Protein backbone atom coordinates (compact mmCIF):
# COMPACT_ATOMS: atom_id res chain seq x y z
CA UNK A 1 0.00 0.00 0.00
CA UNK A 2 1.40 3.38 -1.01
CA UNK A 3 2.15 5.88 1.74
CA UNK A 4 -0.45 8.66 1.79
CA UNK A 5 -1.03 11.89 3.70
CA UNK A 6 -3.72 10.06 5.65
CA UNK A 7 -1.06 7.62 6.86
CA UNK A 8 1.20 10.51 7.89
CA UNK A 9 -1.64 12.11 9.86
CA UNK A 10 -2.28 8.74 11.48
CA UNK A 11 1.39 8.57 12.50
CA UNK A 12 1.33 12.08 13.94
CA UNK A 13 -1.78 11.26 15.94
CA UNK A 14 -0.66 7.84 17.16
CA UNK A 15 3.01 8.52 17.88
CA UNK A 16 2.80 12.27 18.61
CA UNK A 17 5.15 14.89 17.23
CA UNK A 18 7.87 15.61 16.46
CA UNK A 19 8.71 12.36 14.70
CA UNK A 20 10.72 11.08 11.77
CA UNK A 21 8.73 8.97 9.31
CA UNK A 22 10.29 6.89 6.53
CA UNK A 23 8.84 5.21 3.45
CA UNK A 24 10.41 1.87 2.52
CA UNK A 25 9.22 2.04 -1.09
CA UNK A 26 11.02 5.33 -1.66
CA UNK A 27 14.23 3.95 -0.18
CA UNK A 28 14.01 0.89 -2.43
CA UNK A 29 13.40 3.13 -5.46
CA UNK A 30 16.58 5.11 -4.75
CA UNK A 31 18.62 1.98 -4.20
CA UNK A 32 17.44 0.63 -7.55
CA UNK A 33 18.23 3.93 -9.31
CA UNK A 34 21.82 3.84 -8.10
CA UNK A 35 22.22 0.16 -8.93
CA UNK A 36 20.94 0.73 -12.47
CA UNK A 37 23.07 3.82 -13.18
CA UNK A 38 26.25 2.37 -11.68
CA UNK A 39 25.86 -1.24 -12.81
CA UNK A 40 29.24 -2.93 -12.46
CA UNK A 41 30.50 -0.55 -9.78
CA UNK A 42 30.93 -1.46 -6.11
CA UNK A 43 28.43 0.45 -3.98
CA UNK A 44 28.92 1.75 -0.44
CA UNK A 45 26.40 3.72 1.61
CA UNK A 46 27.76 6.75 3.46
CA UNK A 47 26.39 5.75 6.85
CA UNK A 48 26.63 9.24 8.34
CA UNK A 49 23.57 10.31 6.32
CA UNK A 50 21.30 8.13 8.45
CA UNK A 51 22.65 5.28 10.63
CA UNK A 52 19.33 3.76 11.71
CA UNK A 53 19.87 0.01 11.95
CA UNK A 54 16.59 -0.90 10.29
CA UNK A 55 17.48 1.21 7.27
CA UNK A 56 21.06 -0.10 7.25
CA UNK A 57 19.84 -3.68 7.23
CA UNK A 58 17.72 -3.04 4.15
CA UNK A 59 20.51 -1.14 2.39
CA UNK A 60 22.95 -3.97 3.04
CA UNK A 61 20.42 -6.51 1.76
CA UNK A 62 20.41 -4.57 -1.52
CA UNK A 63 24.13 -5.27 -1.91
CA UNK A 64 25.65 -2.08 -0.52
CA UNK A 65 28.63 -1.92 1.80
CA UNK A 66 29.24 0.94 4.24
CA UNK A 67 31.54 3.92 4.39
CA UNK A 68 32.16 4.57 8.08
CA UNK A 69 33.71 7.67 9.65
CA UNK A 70 33.63 6.83 13.37
CA UNK A 71 34.05 3.98 15.83
CA UNK A 72 30.30 3.99 16.41
CA UNK A 73 29.58 3.57 12.72
CA UNK A 74 32.08 0.72 12.52
CA UNK A 75 30.30 -1.02 15.37
CA UNK A 76 26.96 -0.60 13.61
CA UNK A 77 28.45 -2.31 10.59
CA UNK A 78 29.89 -5.08 12.75
CA UNK A 79 26.53 -5.55 14.47
CA UNK A 80 25.00 -6.21 11.05
CA UNK A 81 27.68 -8.81 10.31
CA UNK A 82 29.77 -6.71 7.91
CA UNK A 83 33.47 -7.24 7.42
CA UNK A 84 36.22 -7.10 4.83
CA UNK A 85 35.09 -5.80 1.47
CA UNK A 86 31.89 -4.38 2.94
CA UNK A 87 33.54 -1.64 5.03
CA UNK A 88 35.51 1.51 4.25
CA UNK A 89 37.06 3.54 7.07
CA UNK A 90 37.17 7.24 6.22
CA UNK A 91 37.75 10.52 8.02
CA UNK A 92 40.47 13.17 8.39
CA UNK A 93 41.28 12.46 12.07
CA UNK A 94 40.84 8.76 12.76
CA UNK A 95 41.34 7.56 16.32
CA UNK A 96 43.47 4.67 17.52
CA UNK A 97 40.36 2.62 18.22
CA UNK A 98 39.09 3.25 14.68
CA UNK A 99 42.37 1.99 13.22
CA UNK A 100 42.29 -1.06 15.48
CA UNK A 101 38.64 -1.91 14.85
CA UNK A 102 38.94 -1.31 11.12
CA UNK A 103 41.87 -3.71 10.96
CA UNK A 104 39.97 -6.34 12.97
CA UNK A 105 37.10 -6.12 10.49
CA UNK A 106 39.43 -6.32 7.49
CA UNK A 107 38.30 -2.92 6.20
CA UNK A 108 39.93 -0.75 3.57
CA UNK A 109 41.23 2.55 4.96
CA UNK A 110 40.88 5.84 3.08
CA UNK A 111 44.07 7.77 3.80
CA UNK A 112 43.56 11.50 4.13
CA UNK A 113 47.13 12.77 4.57
CA UNK A 114 50.73 11.63 4.19
CA UNK A 115 51.45 11.44 7.92
CA UNK A 116 48.51 9.09 8.42
CA UNK A 117 50.48 6.33 6.73
CA UNK A 118 52.57 6.00 9.90
CA UNK A 119 49.46 5.50 12.03
CA UNK A 120 47.88 2.72 10.00
CA UNK A 121 47.94 -0.88 11.21
CA UNK A 122 50.69 -2.90 9.50
CA UNK A 123 50.00 -4.04 5.94
CA UNK A 124 46.74 -2.13 5.65
CA UNK A 125 44.73 -2.02 2.46
CA UNK A 126 44.27 1.61 1.52
CA UNK A 127 42.91 4.20 -0.88
CA UNK A 128 44.55 7.63 -1.07
CA UNK A 129 42.03 10.46 -0.88
CA UNK A 130 42.82 13.18 -3.43
CA UNK A 131 41.93 16.86 -3.07
CA UNK A 132 41.31 18.17 -6.61
CA UNK A 133 41.41 21.84 -5.52
CA UNK A 134 38.05 22.49 -7.14
CA UNK A 135 35.42 25.08 -6.22
CA UNK A 136 32.00 23.43 -6.42
CA UNK A 137 28.35 24.47 -6.45
CA UNK A 138 27.33 23.85 -2.85
CA UNK A 139 27.43 25.52 0.55
CA UNK A 140 30.98 26.16 1.72
CA UNK A 141 30.51 23.86 4.70
CA UNK A 142 29.65 21.01 2.32
CA UNK A 143 32.54 21.50 -0.11
CA UNK A 144 35.20 18.88 0.61
CA UNK A 145 37.28 19.07 -2.57
CA UNK A 146 38.22 22.74 -2.47
CA UNK A 147 41.86 23.75 -2.08
CA UNK A 148 41.12 25.29 1.33
CA UNK A 149 39.22 22.26 2.70
CA UNK A 150 40.71 19.94 5.32
CA UNK A 151 40.31 16.82 3.18
CA UNK A 152 42.66 14.81 1.03
CA UNK A 153 46.15 14.83 -0.42
CA UNK A 154 47.08 17.57 -2.87
CA UNK A 155 47.33 16.54 -6.50
CA UNK A 156 51.05 17.28 -6.59
CA UNK A 157 51.65 15.06 -3.53
CA UNK A 158 49.80 11.95 -4.71
CA UNK A 159 52.75 10.15 -6.31
CA UNK A 160 54.96 10.63 -3.26
CA UNK A 161 52.16 9.46 -0.95
CA UNK A 162 51.63 6.32 -3.02
CA UNK A 163 55.35 5.53 -2.98
CA UNK A 164 55.63 6.11 0.77
CA UNK A 165 52.61 3.86 1.43
CA UNK A 166 54.22 1.02 -0.52
CA UNK A 167 57.54 1.56 1.21
CA UNK A 168 55.75 1.06 4.54
CA UNK A 169 54.27 -2.24 3.37
CA UNK A 170 50.68 -1.13 2.80
CA UNK A 171 48.62 -2.39 -0.13
CA UNK A 172 47.61 0.59 -2.23
CA UNK A 173 44.32 -0.34 -3.86
CA UNK A 174 43.72 2.99 -5.56
CA UNK A 175 42.53 6.57 -5.24
CA UNK A 176 39.52 8.19 -3.59
CA UNK A 177 37.69 11.41 -4.41
CA UNK A 178 34.72 13.14 -2.81
CA UNK A 179 34.15 16.79 -3.71
CA UNK A 180 31.22 17.60 -1.44
CA UNK A 181 27.56 17.07 -0.71
CA UNK A 182 24.38 18.36 -2.38
CA UNK A 183 26.32 19.40 -5.50
CA UNK A 184 24.00 21.47 -7.70
CA UNK A 185 25.98 21.51 -10.97
CA UNK A 186 26.71 18.05 -12.35
CA UNK A 187 29.53 19.60 -14.37
CA UNK A 188 31.53 19.79 -11.15
CA UNK A 189 31.82 16.01 -11.17
CA UNK A 190 33.13 16.00 -14.74
CA UNK A 191 35.83 18.52 -13.85
CA UNK A 192 36.84 16.59 -10.72
CA UNK A 193 36.92 13.22 -12.47
CA UNK A 194 39.02 14.68 -15.30
CA UNK A 195 41.54 16.00 -12.78
CA UNK A 196 41.89 12.67 -11.05
CA UNK A 197 42.03 10.71 -14.33
CA UNK A 198 45.01 12.82 -15.37
CA UNK A 199 46.93 11.26 -12.47
CA UNK A 200 46.94 7.91 -14.28
CA UNK A 201 50.07 9.02 -16.16
CA UNK A 202 51.87 9.17 -12.80
CA UNK A 203 50.29 6.29 -10.91
CA UNK A 204 49.94 3.66 -13.61
CA UNK A 205 47.22 1.00 -13.30
CA UNK A 206 45.27 0.77 -10.04
CA UNK A 207 42.70 -1.66 -8.68
CA UNK A 208 40.12 0.91 -7.53
CA UNK A 209 38.91 4.43 -8.23
CA UNK A 210 36.41 5.54 -5.58
CA UNK A 211 34.49 8.61 -6.80
CA UNK A 212 32.52 9.17 -3.57
CA UNK A 213 29.02 10.62 -3.76
CA UNK A 214 27.54 14.08 -3.20
CA UNK A 215 25.01 13.95 -6.04
CA UNK A 216 22.09 16.38 -5.85
CA UNK A 217 18.67 14.85 -5.40
CA UNK A 218 17.71 15.89 -8.93
CA UNK A 219 20.97 14.68 -10.47
CA UNK A 220 20.97 12.74 -13.73
CA UNK A 221 22.83 9.70 -12.45
CA UNK A 222 23.53 8.18 -15.83
CA UNK A 223 25.54 11.24 -16.89
CA UNK A 224 27.56 11.25 -13.65
CA UNK A 225 28.10 7.50 -13.91
CA UNK A 226 29.34 7.85 -17.47
CA UNK A 227 32.17 10.25 -16.58
CA UNK A 228 32.98 8.29 -13.41
CA UNK A 229 33.39 5.03 -15.35
CA UNK A 230 35.50 6.88 -17.91
CA UNK A 231 37.81 8.11 -15.14
CA UNK A 232 38.07 4.59 -13.70
CA UNK A 233 39.03 3.21 -17.12
CA UNK A 234 42.00 5.59 -17.21
CA UNK A 235 43.48 3.52 -14.37
CA UNK A 236 42.12 0.17 -15.50
CA UNK A 237 40.27 0.27 -12.17
CA UNK A 238 36.95 -0.88 -10.77
CA UNK A 239 34.68 2.05 -9.95
CA UNK A 240 33.45 2.45 -6.37
CA UNK A 241 30.88 5.05 -5.26
CA UNK A 242 29.52 6.17 -1.89
CA UNK A 243 26.01 7.67 -2.06
CA UNK A 244 24.53 8.89 1.20
CA UNK A 245 21.94 11.65 1.10
CA UNK A 246 20.85 10.62 -2.41
CA UNK A 247 19.68 7.26 -1.07
CA UNK A 248 17.81 8.30 2.05
CA UNK A 249 16.82 12.00 1.95
CA UNK A 250 13.57 11.58 0.03
CA UNK A 251 12.43 8.51 1.95
CA UNK A 252 12.11 10.49 5.20
CA UNK A 253 10.03 13.38 6.52
CA UNK A 254 9.94 15.25 9.79
CA UNK A 255 6.40 15.65 11.14
CA UNK A 256 5.89 18.61 13.44
CA UNK A 257 2.86 20.36 14.90
CA UNK A 258 1.95 24.05 15.08
CA UNK A 259 1.89 25.17 18.72
CA UNK A 260 1.21 28.87 18.18
CA UNK A 261 1.84 32.05 16.21
CA UNK A 262 3.80 35.26 16.61
CA UNK A 263 3.93 38.41 14.51
CA UNK A 264 6.76 40.94 14.70
CA UNK A 265 8.26 42.31 11.52
CA UNK A 266 7.81 38.68 10.37
CA UNK A 267 4.89 36.27 10.47
CA UNK A 268 5.90 33.23 12.51
CA UNK A 269 4.30 29.83 12.87
CA UNK A 270 5.78 28.23 15.99
CA UNK A 271 6.49 24.49 15.78
CA UNK A 272 7.29 21.72 18.24
CA UNK A 273 10.37 20.77 16.15
CA UNK A 274 13.38 22.90 15.46
CA UNK A 275 17.16 22.93 15.22
CA UNK A 276 17.48 19.99 17.60
CA UNK A 277 15.57 17.81 15.12
CA UNK A 278 16.72 19.39 11.84
CA UNK A 279 19.82 21.58 11.93
CA UNK A 280 20.51 21.67 8.18
CA UNK A 281 18.66 24.97 7.54
CA UNK A 282 20.62 26.65 10.33
CA UNK A 283 23.95 25.01 9.50
CA UNK A 284 23.91 25.02 5.70
CA UNK A 285 21.07 27.34 4.73
CA UNK A 286 19.32 24.22 3.42
CA UNK A 287 15.82 24.67 2.05
CA UNK A 288 13.51 21.72 2.59
CA UNK A 289 10.13 21.43 0.85
CA UNK A 290 7.34 22.11 3.36
CA UNK A 291 3.62 21.44 3.27
CA UNK A 292 0.72 21.45 5.70
CA UNK A 293 -1.28 18.27 6.15
CA UNK A 294 -4.23 18.93 8.34
CA UNK A 295 -6.06 21.94 6.94
CA UNK A 296 -7.91 22.82 3.75
CA UNK A 297 -8.04 26.60 3.99
CA UNK A 298 -8.16 28.36 0.62
CA UNK A 299 -6.49 31.44 2.10
CA UNK A 300 -2.72 31.50 1.72
CA UNK A 301 -0.23 33.12 4.08
CA UNK A 302 3.52 33.50 4.13
CA UNK A 303 5.21 32.11 7.23
CA UNK A 304 8.58 31.73 8.84
CA UNK A 305 8.59 28.34 10.55
CA UNK A 306 10.27 28.79 13.93
CA UNK A 307 11.40 26.13 16.37
CA UNK A 308 11.20 26.18 20.18
CA UNK A 309 14.85 26.96 20.99
CA UNK A 310 15.92 30.30 22.42
CA UNK A 311 18.04 30.89 19.32
CA UNK A 312 17.24 33.40 16.59
CA UNK A 313 18.66 30.94 14.08
CA UNK A 314 16.22 28.20 15.08
CA UNK A 315 14.23 28.44 11.84
CA UNK A 316 13.19 25.45 9.75
CA UNK A 317 12.08 27.59 6.81
CA UNK A 318 11.50 31.23 5.84
CA UNK A 319 8.95 32.80 3.51
CA UNK A 320 6.97 29.61 3.08
CA UNK A 321 3.56 30.05 1.47
CA UNK A 322 1.00 27.71 3.03
CA UNK A 323 -2.74 27.49 3.48
CA UNK A 324 -3.60 29.46 6.60
CA UNK A 325 -2.44 27.42 9.56
CA UNK A 326 -4.23 26.89 12.84
CA UNK A 327 -2.87 25.66 16.13
CA UNK A 328 -2.48 21.87 16.10
CA UNK A 329 -1.98 21.57 12.35
CA UNK A 330 0.62 19.04 11.23
CA UNK A 331 3.42 20.32 9.00
CA UNK A 332 5.60 18.03 6.89
CA UNK A 333 9.27 18.87 6.39
CA UNK A 334 10.31 16.82 3.38
CA UNK A 335 13.67 15.40 2.31
CA UNK A 336 14.44 14.79 5.98
CA UNK A 337 15.69 11.24 5.68
CA UNK A 338 19.32 12.40 5.59
CA UNK A 339 21.27 14.41 8.16
CA UNK A 340 18.15 15.08 10.23
CA UNK A 341 17.92 12.33 12.83
CA UNK A 342 21.65 11.72 12.29
CA UNK A 343 22.53 15.31 13.26
CA UNK A 344 19.89 15.77 15.94
CA UNK A 345 21.00 16.89 19.38
CA UNK A 346 19.98 16.84 23.04
CA UNK A 347 20.36 20.61 23.31
CA UNK A 348 17.83 21.95 25.84
CA UNK A 349 17.57 18.39 27.23
CA UNK A 350 15.24 17.45 24.38
CA UNK A 351 14.80 13.69 23.88
CA UNK A 352 15.36 12.17 20.45
CA UNK A 353 12.05 11.80 18.55
CA UNK A 354 10.53 8.46 17.69
CA UNK A 355 11.32 7.06 14.23
CA UNK A 356 8.82 4.98 12.27
CA UNK A 357 8.89 3.15 8.93
CA UNK A 358 5.99 2.62 6.53
CA UNK A 359 6.56 -0.82 4.99
CA UNK A 360 3.47 -0.87 2.77
CA UNK A 361 1.30 -2.56 5.38
CA UNK A 362 1.62 -0.33 8.40
CA UNK A 363 3.91 1.69 10.63
CA UNK A 364 6.83 -0.03 12.33
CA UNK A 365 8.74 1.66 15.14
CA UNK A 366 12.44 1.58 14.21
CA UNK A 367 13.63 3.80 17.07
CA UNK A 368 11.69 4.41 20.26
CA UNK A 369 11.17 7.93 21.54
CA UNK A 370 13.69 8.76 24.24
CA UNK A 371 12.56 9.74 27.70
CA UNK A 372 14.09 12.66 29.57
CA UNK A 373 15.20 10.19 32.25
CA UNK A 374 17.43 8.49 29.65
CA UNK A 375 19.19 11.79 29.04
CA UNK A 376 20.56 12.09 32.56
CA UNK A 377 20.93 8.40 33.39
CA UNK A 378 24.72 8.44 32.94
CA UNK A 379 25.07 11.70 34.88
CA UNK A 380 23.59 10.14 38.02
CA UNK A 381 26.50 7.71 38.35
CA UNK A 382 28.54 10.29 40.24
CA UNK A 383 25.82 11.36 42.69
PyMOL commands that set and color helices and strands:
alter all, ss='L'
color gray80, all
select helices_A, chain A and resi 5-15+24-37+47-49+53-61+71-79+84-86+96-105+114-118+140-142+155-167+187-197+200-203+221-235+245-251+280-284+347-349+372-376+378-382
alter helices_A, ss='H'
color red, helices_A
select strands_A, chain A and resi 19-23+42-46+65-68+87-89+108-111+125-131+153-154+171-176+208-210+238-241+252-263+267-271+290-292+300-306+315-323+330-333+354-358+363-367
alter strands_A, ss='S'
color yellow, strands_A
deselect
rebuild
show_as cartoon
